[in-house]
Amino acid sequence: MQENPEVAPKLIEAWNDVVGLNGLGLDARTRALEATKAFLGQIDVKAIDALRKSLELPPESLGALIEIYTKKLVDGSPQPSRASREVLPFSTDVPIRPGQSAQITARPQRVAFRPERFYVSNFSPEYRGPWWKRLSPWYRAPVCNGAADWLINDIMIGNRSQFAQAGDVPGDMFATGAVDSFVSFETAQTAMDIKLVVTYVGPARTGALFHGSMIGTAAY
């Protein structure tokens, strides 16, 4: 087939390099280019870029977001183009005993999730001590202190610690009633884990359940 030099040769060559259509004639390559441009026209790149900026993602992540949204468009799913504030729970099913540490892992089921605030429940479980101690008239039940009974050993997003250096942070810094506990966290992108390591330092010999959560901005 004779190629027509009047049809944007530079654009056609760039398209050939990207998708490898050098074996096709000019008309076939032109039709493929027009079909692709029409398909990509269904994606609101400006909205996706605004979403990227709201999540504080680097500029180079725009291509990855467009790729994810394109796949959703091909699958027939609605194109994601919004962000909302959501809760990510952290809790344990079994009590953590005094001095024992536990790692709690969460994986947000979103394109991106940027934590804005971390909470530790200020609930104080009742602990009365063993019965034989309670027989004494001088016995006083130890007082549980809610979030202050926990140490936050680390908060990790992916494989990066969110602490400026290694060390423990008192749990009451993140108590639900704390006035200033906003911390700048990195964004957890698709398939990234958020890991929390805590240690119980409270008085209950039987230990306590940990209840916590993160509030952040999630992208659909």
KOLNU-760958 format. One record per residue (C-alpha): x, y, z. Coordinates in pm, whole numbers, plus 50000, padded with zeros to 5 digits. Layout:
<dotis>
XYZ ...
</dotis>
This chain:
<dotis>
500005000050000 501365034349902 501735057350204 500295092250187 502945117650300 500235143150382 498965123950689 501035135550989 504055112950934 505735122451265 502615114051466 502195081051282 505835071551343 505535079351713 502415057551728 504245029551546 507075030451801 504675028452094 502424999951982 504584982851721 502324986751414 505144990451164 503914959050986 500574975250895 499764999150618 499205036250669 495415034450656 495295006950922 497695025751146 495705057851104 492445040451195 494105024551500 495415058451608 492015075151572 490285046951763 492795049752046 492445087552064 488655083752081 489005058052362 491435079552561 489075108752516 486755091552763 489355096153039 489335129553220 493085134253266 492625167953439 490335152353701 492815124153760 495675149153795 493615169654042 493025137554237 496765130554233 497485165054375 494855161054650 496575128754758 500005145654743 501305119554498 504395128154291 503875139253928 505385106953793 502485087253946 499985103053702 500765076853436 500115048453682 496775063753785 495715067653422 496685031453355 494605019253650 491605039953543 491965028153183 491794991853295 488644999553493 487175016153185 487964985552972 486384962853235 483204983253221 483594997653571 482805034253629 485815056853589 487155066753931 487495104053959 486875113754318 488355111854665 486595108154997 487465106455366 487345070855495 488185050455805 490785022555809 490334999956116 493124984656324 492214959256591 493184925756741 491004895056796 492894882557101 494224901457406 497824913257401 499474905057733 501684929457930 505044934357762 503884916057450 504044932657108 501754927156812 501874937256448 498554947256293 498424949055914 495824966255697 495634969155319 493274996755198 491184984554903 491555017054713 493725031454434 495425053354694 494915060755065 496625089555245 496255087455627 495635120455800 495075110156161 495675079156370 493515070856673 494005047556971 490845039257163 490755054457511 488575026257642 489745013057981 488864976358044 487934967658401 490544946658577 489904933858930 492934911958992 492964875759119 490334865959374 492824858059647 494224893359633 490754908259650 490184891159987 492574915560148 490934947260295 493914967260164 493514955859808 493034982559545 492274972759186 494854985758938 493575013858720 493675009458342 494435041258151 493115034757802 495435047557529 498185054057785 498465016357838 499945012257490 503245019857322 503295026056949 506535009656836 506235017956467 503865027956188 504945016355844 503515023355500 504924998155258 508454992455386 508985028155512 508655038055876 506665069655938 508805078256242 511705102756209 513895077256388 513535043556561 511825044556901 508545041057087 505745066757104 503215067957391 499755057057284 498025086357455 499625109057196 497025094156958 494145091457207 490705099057067 490505129957288 493945143357195 493815179157069 496825178756836 497635144556690 497695152356317 500745137056152 501855138455788 501835102855657 502915090155317 500305077455072 499605040055056 499175031454690 497595000554535 498584967554707 500624985154977 500274974555341 500004997555639 501594980855942 501184990656305 503374976256583 502104981056939 503054968957289 500724966057585 502174981457904 498954983058107 498234967258448 495804939758337 497584906358377 495244890558123 496104917157867 493764938057657 492404940657305 493814968357089 491364990556905 492545017956674 491845033856338 493145057656075 491175084755900 492395095555560 491635104855203 490945075954966 490875076754587 488405055754387 
</dotis>
